[in-house]
C-alpha cells in the first residue's frame, strides 16, 4: 500500500459525503461497524477497508479502544474478540444518523443537477447512453434517468466486468466498438475526461464523451 493514499483516504466514499462528514467521523463509524459486525476483524482488514496503512489503522484502533468505544470480550488462544461498549454503541448511532443525513443531502443535490443535465440532453435529441464507471454517482444518475426518455444501452467498468448494474451486464470498454449509442457518459469524478478519452477510448468514440455534473 502506497503512503500517498494516506493524504486522501476513503476514496471509495462519494465526494459529497466527505464534504459533509470529516475523515475522522467516517473512520470512526467504519471501525465501530466492523467491531459490531465481527469482533474478530483484523486491523489489517480495517486498513484495507479504509484504504490506509496498517500502522495508521493500528493507531486509530488503539485510540478508539482507549476512548472506551469497545473492549475485549474474550480471548481464545491468540485471537481477541472485541465488543462495543454502551458508549461505542451511542457514538455509532450518532455517526450513522449523520451519515444518513449527509447521504440524503448528497442524493437530493445530485438529483436536482442531473434533472437539468438530462433535460438538456433530451433537448439535443440524445436518447441512447452508455455508462463508464460503476459507483454511487452512476447509481444516482441511473435512478434520475428513469424519469426521462433516455435509455442505457451499455455499462462498462474494467474492474467489474461480469457483474450487473441494475440488471444490466457490465462489460469492457472494448465492447463499445460494436454498440450503437449517442453518448458515453463518464460517471467517475476521478477520471480526467479529455485525457482518458484520448488514451483509452477507441478514436471514433472520443467525440461522444460527456460527464455527469459532479458536485461537492
N, C-alpha and C positions, 0 to 999 in steps of 0.2 A: 504493500500500500504506500502510495507516494505521500510525502509530507505535505505537498501542495494542497491535498484535499482538506487539510485542517483549516486553511484560510477561509474556505467556503463549504462547510459541512452541510449535510442534509440536502444535497442536490436533488434527492428524489421527491422533495416536497414542492408544491407549486409556489411560485414567487409571491403570489397574493397572500398565502398563508404566512410566509416568512415575514411579510411586511406588517402583519397584524399580531404575530406572536414572535418573541425573540428566540434565538437559538437555545438559550438556557431553558426556557419553558418547554420547548419541544423535546429537547434532550431528556429533561426530567420526566415528561409524560411517557416517552417511549421506553425509558428504563423501568418506570413503575409498571407499565403494561406488561413488559417482558417478565418481571418478577411475579406479577399476579398470575399470568398465564402459564408460566413454567418456572418454578422456583429453582430449577437446576440450570437455567440459562447461563451459559458461559460468558465471561467477559469478552472473549474473542468473538462470539456470535453477536454480542451487543455492538462491538466495534464495527463489524461488517454491516450490521443493520443501520447504524448511524453514519457510516462512511467516515469514520475517524480512526486514528491509530489505536493500537491495543493499549499503549501506555496512557493515552488520554482517556480511554474507556475505563481503565482501572482507577484512575484518579477520580473521575466522575462517580463511579460506583462507590468508592470509599467515602466520598463526600456525602452522598445521599444516605448511606448507612449511618454515618456519624450524626447526620441531622435527625435520625430516628425514623426514617420513612420505611425501613424494613429491617428485619433481624433474622439471624439463623434460626430455623425451626427444628432442624435435625441434622445429624451428621452420620453418614454411612460410609465407612472406610475413609476415603479422602474426599468424597463428594459432600458438599454442604448445600442444604436446601434453605432457601430464603422465603420469608413470608412478609407481606405488607403489614405494617402496624396500623392502628386506627389513624394515626397522623398521616401515614402514607396513603391510606385509602381516601382520606379527606382531600389531600393535595391532588391525587389523581382525578377525583371527581371535579374539583375546581378547574384543573387544566383541561379536562375533557370538555367541560362546558365552554371554556374559552376557545377551544379548537373548533367546536361546532359553530359557534358564533362567527369565527373567522372564515370557516368554510362556507357558511351561508352568504356572508358578505361578498366573498370571492365569487361564488356562483352567480349571485344577483348582478354584480358588476359586469361579469363576463357576458351574461345573457343580454344585458342592455346594449353592450357594444356589438355583440355578434348579430343582434337583430338588425341593426342598421347596416352592418357589413354585408349580411346575406341579402338584404333588400337591394343593395347596390348591385350585387352580382345578378340578381333576378332582372333588374332593370337593363342590364347589359346582355340579356338573353343567354346567360350562362346557366346551364342546367345540370351537367354531369361532372362530379368531382371525384378525384382520387385523393386519399389522405396519406400523408407521410408523417409517421411518428405516432405511436400509441401511448398516450399518457392522460393525465387529468384534463389537459387542455383539449385533447381530441374528444374525450367523453362529453365535455360541456358543449363543444362545437356540434357533436352529433345530436345531442338532445335538443339544442336550439334549432338545428336544421330541420327537425321533424315537422315544424310548423310552416315550412316553406315548400316551394316546388323543386328544390334542389335534391339531387339524388347522388348517393355514394356508390360508385361503381367498383372501387377497389380500395384496400387499405394495405399499406406496406410499412414494414419496420424490420430491418435486418436482424435485430436482436430477438424478435418474437415470431419468426416465420413458423407457420403451422398452428399457431394459436388462433383464437377467434376474438373479434371485436364486435360486440352486439350481434353475434351470429354470422358475421362476415369473416371469411378466412383471411388471415394475414399472410401476405406474400412478400416476395423480394422486389427490390427496385427494378431488377431486370425484367420482371413480368410486365411492367408498364409499357414496354416496347410494343406489345401485341394488343394493347387495350385502347379503346376509344373513349376519350373524356375531354372536357373543355378546359379544366384547370387542375393543377396539382396543388393541393392545399397543405402547406407545411405547418404542423401544429406543435412543433418543438421549439420553444423560445431560445434554446441554446444553439440552434443551427443558424449560421450566417447564410441567409438565403442566397445571396448573389454568388459567393464563393462556392457554396455547396452545389449550386446548380451547375456551375462550370466544371467542377472537378468530378462529380459523381453521376449526374443525370445524363441520359442519352441526349445528344445535341438537339434533337427535334422537340424535346420536352422543355428545354430551358425557357423558352418564351411563354410557357403556360404556367409558370410557377407563381403562386401567391402565398401570402402568410396570413394567419388569423391576427386580428389586432390584439396583441398581448397587453397585459395590464399589470399594474402593481397593487 
